[in-house]
Amino acid sequence: MTDLSLEILKQIRDELKQSNERLDRLERRQTETEVRLATELVAVATAVRDLRDVLLEDRKLRETMNDHERRITVLERRAG
């Protein structure tokens, strides 16, 4: 093998090492991003579930209030 061939092979090896290092960094960043996204997705799902619970409770209170309003109206008509 000639010195030139050996030098070219060394350069290829070095470039492959650099490429592998860049790929490793990219993979770590992608993993970190996926973890952050999963964490945020859980937070959003929790917020949506909490909002649903509040809306359901509001609906129940509204129905109760409407019922009370009807009953008060009936009592006022009887009294007045």
Secondary structure as UniProt FT lines:
FT   HELIX           3..79
//
